[in-house]
Amino acid sequence: MKKNTGFTLIELMIVIGVIAILVAIAYPNYQAYLVRANRSVGKAELMSVAARQEHYFLNNKAYTGDLTDLGYPADPYFIDREGTALAAAGSSAIYQVSIAASDAISFTLALTRVNFQLKDTECGNLGLNDTGIRTPATPALCWNK
């Protein structure tokens, strides 16, 4: 008599159940990781724009209110997960970068969430001004991670 080989239905259901539990735990953590990683890209972009503003100030004795003066493709512009500047918002954009306020002696940069990054309810939109003041008001939570 031949011995039957293979898996029973019960064994398959147990394996599928275990996989479902693992996915249910891992997927939300992965989403949270992506949000934090994107936030890091956004913070780096704000610091880069602030550095360009300071360089512009050294050469022109005033800050600019137009990001194209700093070499960006548009004002405002968007960035993707790699930090690449985009002239228009596409599905890969995660933040809109803009100058919220500017005069000859001061500026405030704004980083506004778009698309996937709208899931960042912990920190929301970020900001940075010429004196280094960061928003939101909980910099330890949003800026030090």
HUPETA-V288345 format. One record per pair of residues at least 4 apart in sequence whose C-alpha atoms are under 6 Angstrom apart, sorted by the first residue. I is the first residue (numbers start at 0). J is the second residue. D is the distance in whole Angstrom. If there is no record, write none. Layout:
i;j;d
I;J;D
I;J;D
//
This chain:
i;j;d
22;26;6
37;80;6
40;82;6
55;59;6
56;60;5
56;61;5
56;62;5
61;103;4
61;104;6
62;103;5
64;101;5
66;71;6
66;74;5
67;71;5
67;73;6
72;86;5
73;86;5
75;96;6
75;97;5
76;85;6
76;86;5
76;95;6
76;96;5
77;84;6
77;85;5
77;92;6
77;94;6
77;95;4
77;96;6
78;82;5
78;83;5
78;84;5
78;85;6
78;92;5
78;94;6
79;83;6
79;91;6
79;92;4
79;93;5
88;92;6
93;113;5
93;114;6
93;116;5
94;111;5
94;112;5
94;113;5
95;110;6
95;111;5
96;109;6
96;110;5
97;108;6
97;109;5
98;107;6
98;108;5
98;109;6
99;107;5
99;108;5
99;109;6
100;106;5
100;107;5
101;105;6
101;106;4
105;129;6
106;128;6
106;129;5
107;127;6
107;128;4
108;126;5
108;127;5
108;128;6
109;126;5
110;124;6
110;125;5
110;126;6
111;124;5
112;116;5
112;117;5
112;124;6
113;117;6
119;123;6
122;141;6
125;134;5
126;133;6
126;134;5
127;132;6
127;133;5
128;132;6
138;142;5
139;143;5
//
